[in-house]
Amino acid sequence: MPPKKQHHKTQSSDISAQAIINFLSNRDSQNGRQSPTKQLDLLKMKTQTHQSPQPVKVTQQQQTLLQNMMRQSQRKLQQPETTKSRIGLMSPKVLSQIHMKTQPHSHQNSQVNLKESMQQLMSIPLSATSKVVSKEKKLIEELLAKTKNSKQQSFFPKSPSIEQKFQTHSGSQPLIFLEKFKPTTARKQEMMTIVLQYKNFRQKYAIDISMNKIQWLIDFVKQELGIPIQGIRTTGISIPVDFILSKPDKPLSLLSGFPIQPLQIEPIIMNPNEPKAARVTLKDFEFIRCIGMGGFSKVYMVREMHTGQFYAMKLIEKKPILQQNKQQIIQQERDIMSNLDHPFIVGLQYAFESRKYLVFVLEYCFGGELFYLLRKVKRMNEQEAFFYFAEICLGMKHLHDNNIIYRDIKPENILIDFDGHVRIADFGLSKPGMVDQEVAYSFCGSPEYMAPEMLLKAGHTIQLDLYCLGALLYELVTGLPPFYSRNTDEIYQRILNAKLTFPQNLSASIKDLLNGLLAKNPKKRIESIDTILRHPWMIQWGDKNLYKDLLSKKIEPPFKPDCFAFNFDEEEFGKGEAEFLQYIKPLQQNVMENYPKDIILKNFYYNCMQESTGGTMQR
């Protein structure tokens, strides 16, 4: 990723042109840096009117200095390029910006006395509404006339004095003195050039991305075009940037590292006359790319047409589900997700049925799988591992508090959101209604994370999840599951019989926690997630508000996703993608596909914005 562009500091204020005197040390301004205003190729800007400043009174010392200027300075006045500013850009309706020019020290003048160099001063007036004064003498005489016989206190502070400021000021940063009634606080601006396109309209703007959010840009585009819009997106340039633009609460500064400049955007038009469909269907989405695969399913990154929002769409083929009589498992998955609301559990947006598919539309997690992150970092130190493990435990606690056993904890099922926090996903093996140590007997899970009681088919309770949590924590800090082998049968034998071993670099505290979680006998295992959260290894990382801070996401993740990368395994999931996209596009327009006559799950449809049609969770 290229480095962020550096921007010059500027001060903007509501003062007149004659109120600005810019002091430069003894430097030749011939090769000075160009003003940022000149560097930006702006096609459209506006001006803003300002109140006339009240005269300022200066000290005798400043008056003497100005007289020296009038006698000594022979420089010509420079009029910087006057640009118009669009409302909300650069600064809202800015009349003028002060742009300073400096140059490295000249060797020929290196012996000039500092006091003499103060006499070589230049004044740069700025005005968008009046003519520039053509002679320096006239400007200084007017300023002196304004300040004569004044009793008003000087804007310049008494300490340090002007001379002291010159003596301590860095030569590379010219000093600004402003004639102004009230002092202004300079703010760093980070500018970015965008091009707005809509039909025959095409306009370039410079926007300040240092303080504003995406919602500000959406409102600006709406104001510029004068039409109702749903959102904004790039003109087919970047899916990651489109994702950022779809989140109104995200800061615009996230776009600063985008390598393609200027950024070309267009509105997502809201058509009030378009009839609203009674139900969400496949035709409401644009398929972008595959981000996951399962036994009977594929997961695609999609964009909702009328909102521009991104989701993960899980397409489950109905044919094998019917052949293996697994309809109730799918219904159960839908019922679990529609009843969950937690910061560390993936959200369900829609669930619907087409002629060939059962469809889940889920919250899109920009950071991909925890498995993908772990593959990049190899292993985590204990503090990094704590962050992910603690968030997962808090999500699992919510499941257990609602009597749901998860049964499929593994890095592939833990997703990372845009900000780096976790989301527990894929509830296909989950079972609700696990109350009072109720026992379940289904054989399910992933080999590396199966608990001994699952392998023995002796029945399992909610404690099964605690073993799986231990296996996950072990992998976070070592890079591999606890009894890993390339041979599945050997994994099973090790889970049942092998002694747990640890690398030498692990602390005694985490070893104690792992031994408690990975105990082969469920009766000797840690009994609940609350016990995990109270373990010394867990509470050492914070104070009494540790878990509250985690739930409110006040603790920064140790790793954050790349804003401009596709954080999924493109090579693995991209196989056959082109063929599928060619297949699904005409299917989306098929009325029979979107509105099938034969529905296999009567209570499957769900829209989080509306009341769902019901559905019961079966034990």
SVG drawing of the C-alpha trace seen along z (x, -y; Angstrom):
<svg xmlns="http://www.w3.org/2000/svg" viewBox="-47 -58 76 103">
<polyline fill="none" stroke="black" stroke-width="0.4" points="0.0,0.0 1.5,-3.4 2.2,-5.9 -0.4,-8.4 0.0,-11.7 1.4,-14.5 -0.5,-17.7 0.6,-21.3 -0.8,-22.9 -3.1,-25.8 -5.0,-28.2 -8.3,-29.6 -10.1,-32.5 -12.7,-35.2 -10.3,-38.1 -9.7,-40.4 -6.8,-40.4 -5.0,-43.3 -5.2,-41.6 -2.5,-39.0 1.2,-39.5 3.4,-36.5 6.9,-36.7 9.6,-34.7 13.3,-34.4 16.1,-35.3 15.3,-32.7 14.9,-33.0 11.2,-32.1 12.0,-31.3 12.0,-27.5 9.5,-27.5 6.9,-24.6 3.8,-25.1 0.6,-25.9 -1.6,-22.8 -4.3,-24.9 -2.3,-25.1 -1.4,-21.4 -5.0,-20.3 -6.8,-20.4 -10.2,-21.5 -12.9,-22.0 -15.6,-23.5 -15.3,-25.6 -17.3,-28.3 -16.6,-31.3 -18.1,-32.3 -18.6,-35.8 -16.9,-36.9 -17.4,-39.6 -15.0,-42.5 -12.4,-42.1 -12.1,-44.5 -8.8,-46.4 -6.1,-45.0 -3.7,-47.1 -0.1,-46.2 2.8,-47.0 5.5,-49.6 7.9,-46.7 5.6,-45.5 5.2,-49.0 9.0,-49.4 9.2,-46.1 6.6,-47.2 8.5,-50.4 11.7,-48.4 9.7,-46.4 8.6,-49.5 12.2,-50.7 14.0,-47.5 11.7,-45.1 11.9,-45.4 10.0,-42.3 7.0,-42.3 3.7,-41.3 2.6,-37.9 -1.1,-37.1 -1.7,-33.4 -4.2,-31.7 -7.7,-32.4 -9.8,-29.3 -13.5,-28.8 -14.6,-26.3 -17.6,-24.0 -19.6,-24.0 -18.2,-21.3 -15.0,-21.0 -11.5,-22.3 -13.3,-24.4 -17.0,-25.2 -17.3,-28.1 -13.7,-29.3 -12.9,-32.8 -9.1,-32.4 -6.3,-30.1 -2.9,-31.2 -0.3,-29.2 3.3,-29.7 6.4,-29.3 9.8,-28.4 13.1,-27.2 16.2,-25.7 18.9,-28.0 21.1,-29.8 24.8,-29.2 25.6,-32.8 23.4,-34.2 24.3,-31.8 26.3,-34.5 23.6,-37.1 22.6,-38.2 19.3,-36.9 18.1,-40.3 18.8,-41.6 17.0,-38.6 13.8,-39.7 13.8,-42.8 13.3,-40.7 9.6,-40.2 6.8,-39.6 3.1,-40.2 0.6,-38.0 -2.9,-39.4 -5.8,-37.1 -9.2,-38.3 -11.9,-36.8 -14.0,-40.0 -11.6,-43.0 -8.6,-43.9 -5.2,-43.1 -3.1,-46.1 -0.4,-46.5 2.3,-48.1 3.7,-46.9 4.2,-50.4 0.5,-51.2 -0.5,-48.0 1.9,-48.7 0.9,-52.3 -2.8,-51.3 -2.0,-48.8 0.0,-51.3 -2.9,-53.8 -5.3,-51.2 -3.1,-50.5 -2.2,-54.1 -3.3,-55.4 -4.8,-52.0 -5.5,-50.9 -6.6,-47.3 -4.4,-44.5 -2.2,-42.8 -3.2,-39.4 0.4,-38.4 1.3,-36.9 3.7,-38.8 5.8,-35.8 7.7,-34.8 8.2,-38.2 8.3,-38.4 12.1,-38.5 12.2,-35.5 9.9,-33.6 12.2,-34.3 15.1,-33.1 13.4,-29.8 11.4,-29.2 12.5,-26.5 13.8,-27.9 11.9,-25.3 8.5,-26.5 7.7,-30.1 5.9,-32.1 2.4,-33.4 1.1,-36.6 -2.6,-37.3 -4.5,-40.5 -7.6,-39.1 -10.1,-39.9 -10.1,-36.3 -7.3,-33.7 -7.9,-30.6 -6.7,-27.1 -5.0,-25.6 -6.3,-22.1 -4.5,-19.6 -6.4,-18.9 -6.1,-15.8 -7.4,-16.4 -8.6,-13.9 -9.8,-14.5 -13.0,-12.8 -14.9,-12.8 -18.7,-12.6 -20.4,-11.0 -24.1,-10.7 -25.4,-10.4 -24.0,-13.4 -22.8,-15.1 -19.1,-14.8 -17.5,-17.1 -14.2,-17.1 -14.0,-18.1 -11.4,-18.3 -12.7,-17.1 -11.4,-17.1 -11.3,-13.5 -9.6,-14.2 -12.7,-14.9 -15.8,-13.8 -17.6,-10.5 -19.0,-8.6 -22.5,-10.0 -21.1,-13.5 -20.1,-12.5 -23.4,-10.8 -25.2,-14.0 -22.9,-16.1 -23.6,-14.0 -27.3,-14.2 -27.1,-18.0 -25.0,-18.4 -27.3,-16.2 -30.5,-17.4 -32.1,-14.0 -32.9,-11.3 -30.1,-8.7 -29.7,-5.5 -25.9,-5.7 -22.7,-6.0 -20.2,-3.6 -17.2,-3.7 -17.7,-3.5 -16.6,0.2 -13.2,-0.5 -13.0,1.3 -15.2,3.6 -13.4,3.0 -13.8,-0.8 -17.5,-0.2 -17.8,1.7 -16.3,-1.3 -18.7,-3.7 -21.6,-1.5 -20.9,-2.2 -22.1,-5.7 -20.6,-5.7 -17.0,-5.0 -14.5,-7.8 -13.6,-9.1 -9.9,-9.0 -10.1,-5.2 -9.9,-6.2 -6.6,-8.0 -4.5,-4.9 -6.4,-4.0 -3.9,-3.9 -6.1,-5.0 -6.6,-8.8 -8.9,-10.6 -11.6,-8.4 -14.5,-8.2 -17.9,-7.7 -21.5,-7.6 -24.9,-7.6 -27.0,-4.6 -30.4,-6.0 -33.5,-5.4 -36.5,-5.1 -39.6,-6.0 -41.9,-4.8 -40.5,-1.3 -43.0,1.2 -41.8,3.0 -41.7,6.7 -43.6,8.5 -40.6,10.7 -36.8,10.7 -35.6,12.9 -32.5,13.8 -33.1,11.0 -32.6,8.4 -28.9,9.1 -25.7,8.7 -23.4,11.7 -19.8,10.6 -17.5,13.6 -17.3,16.8 -16.0,16.5 -16.8,20.0 -17.8,23.6 -19.4,26.4 -20.8,29.8 -24.1,28.7 -23.5,25.0 -21.6,22.1 -21.2,18.7 -21.1,15.6 -20.3,12.0 -23.4,10.1 -24.6,6.6 -28.2,5.7 -29.4,3.7 -31.5,1.0 -29.4,0.3 -25.8,1.0 -25.2,2.9 -22.9,6.0 -23.9,9.3 -22.7,12.9 -25.2,15.2 -25.2,18.9 -26.9,20.9 -27.9,24.5 -28.9,26.9 -32.4,28.2 -32.0,31.5 -29.4,33.2 -31.2,31.8 -34.4,33.5 -32.6,36.7 -31.0,36.9 -34.1,35.6 -32.2,32.7 -34.9,30.0 -35.4,29.7 -31.7,29.0 -31.9,26.1 -35.0,24.8 -33.3,25.1 -30.3,23.1 -32.6,20.4 -34.5,20.3 -31.4,20.1 -29.9,17.2 -33.1,15.2 -33.3,15.2 -29.7,14.2 -28.5,10.6 -24.9,10.3 -21.9,8.2 -19.8,11.4 -22.3,13.5 -22.9,13.0 -26.3,11.4 -29.0,12.8 -30.5,10.3 -32.8,12.5 -33.8,16.1 -35.8,17.2 -36.4,20.1 -36.1,20.3 -36.9,23.2 -33.4,24.7 -31.9,23.2 -32.5,22.4 -30.9,19.0 -29.4,17.3 -28.3,13.6 -25.9,12.8 -23.8,10.0 -20.6,9.7 -17.4,10.0 -14.8,8.1 -11.8,9.6 -12.5,13.2 -11.9,16.3 -9.8,16.5 -8.2,19.4 -7.0,17.1 -5.6,14.7 -3.9,17.5 -2.3,18.8 -0.8,15.4 0.5,14.8 1.4,18.5 0.8,18.2 -0.1,15.5 1.4,14.5 -0.7,15.0 -2.0,11.4 -3.1,11.5 -4.7,14.9 -6.6,13.6 -8.3,10.9 -9.8,13.4 -10.4,16.1 -12.2,13.7 -14.5,12.4 -15.3,15.9 -16.0,17.0 -18.4,14.0 -20.3,15.0 -20.4,18.6 -21.7,17.6 -24.6,15.9 -25.4,19.2 -25.2,21.2 -27.3,18.7 -29.9,19.4 -29.5,23.2 -27.8,23.6 -24.9,26.0 -22.7,24.9 -20.7,28.1 -18.5,26.8 -15.9,24.4 -12.9,24.0 -11.0,21.1 -12.9,21.6 -16.2,20.8 -14.9,17.6 -15.1,14.6 -13.4,11.2 -15.4,8.0 -14.1,4.8 -12.7,3.4 -11.0,6.7 -13.6,8.1 -14.9,11.7 -18.2,13.1 -19.3,16.7 -20.9,18.1 -22.4,21.3 -25.0,22.8 -25.6,25.9 -24.5,28.3 -25.9,26.3 -28.7,27.7 -31.1,25.6 -33.0,26.6 -30.0,28.0 -31.2,27.4 -30.3,28.9 -27.4,31.0 -29.5,32.5 -27.6,35.1 -27.4,35.1 -26.1,38.1 -25.6,36.8 -22.1,37.5 -20.9,34.2 -18.0,31.8 -14.6,31.4 -12.0,34.2 -9.3,31.9 -11.7,30.4 -13.9,33.3 -14.1,34.0 -13.5,37.5 -17.2,38.0 -18.2,37.2 -15.8,39.9 -17.0,42.4 -20.6,41.6 -21.4,41.7 -23.6,38.6 -22.6,35.0 -23.8,32.0 -23.0,28.3 -19.6,29.0 -18.6,30.3 -18.1,26.7 -15.6,26.1 -13.3,28.8 -13.6,27.2 -12.7,23.8 -9.6,25.3 -8.6,26.8 -9.1,23.4 -7.0,21.6 -4.3,24.2 -4.1,23.6 -4.0,19.8 -0.9,19.9 0.9,22.9 -0.3,22.7 -1.8,26.2 -4.7,28.1 -3.6,30.1 -3.6,33.6 -3.0,32.7 -2.1,35.3 -2.6,35.6 -4.3,38.9 -7.9,38.6 -7.8,42.0 -4.5,41.0 -6.1,37.7 -9.0,39.7 -6.5,42.0 -4.5,39.1 -7.6,37.3 -8.7,40.4 -5.3,41.6 -2.4,39.1 -1.2,36.8 -1.4,33.1 2.0,31.5 3.0,27.8 5.7,25.8 8.2,24.4 7.3,20.7 3.8,21.0 3.2,19.6 2.2,21.8 -1.2,20.0 -2.3,20.7 -1.1,24.4 -3.4,24.7 -6.3,23.3 -5.7,25.6 -5.4,28.6 -8.8,27.7 -10.5,27.3 -8.9,30.3 -9.5,32.8 -10.6,36.1 -13.2,36.8 -16.0,34.2 -16.4,34.4 -12.9,33.1 -13.2,30.4 -13.9,26.7 -17.7,26.6 -18.8,23.4 -17.7,20.3 -18.2,18.2 -15.4,20.3 -13.2,19.6 -13.8,15.9 -12.7,15.9 -9.5,17.9 -6.3,16.1 -4.9,16.3 -8.0,14.4 -8.4,11.7 -4.7,10.7 -5.2,8.7 -7.4,6.0 -9.4,4.6 -12.9,5.3 -14.3,3.7 -12.4,5.9 -15.3,7.9 -17.6,4.8 -14.9,3.1 -14.6,6.1 -18.4,6.2 -18.5,2.5 -15.5,2.9 -13.4,0.4 -10.3,2.6 -8.5,2.4 -7.9,5.7 -4.2,6.8 -4.7,7.3 -6.9,5.3 -8.0,6.4 -6.4,4.7 -9.0,2.1 -8.2,2.6 -7.6,6.3 -9.9,9.3 -9.3,11.2 -10.4,14.6 -8.5,17.4 -9.3,16.5 -7.4,19.4 -9.4,22.0 -12.8,20.4 -12.4,19.1 -12.6,22.5 -15.6,22.7 -16.7,19.2 -17.0,17.9 -19.2,20.8 -21.5,20.4 -21.9,16.6 -22.9,17.3 -25.4,19.9 -26.9,17.8 -27.5,14.6 -30.3,15.8 -31.7,17.8 -32.2,14.6 -34.5,13.3 -36.6,16.5 -40.0,15.9 -40.4,19.6 -37.0,19.6 -37.8,16.6 -41.4,17.6 -41.5,21.4 -44.9,23.2 -43.5,26.0 -42.1,24.7 -40.4,27.3 -40.1,25.1 -43.3,23.2 -41.8,21.1 -38.4,20.4 -38.8,16.9 -37.2,14.1 -36.6,10.4 -34.9,8.7 -36.6,5.4 -40.0,7.0 -41.6,9.5 -40.6,13.0 -43.3,15.6 -42.4,17.6 -40.6,20.9 -40.0,23.1 -36.8,24.5 -36.9,28.2 -35.0,30.2"/>
</svg>
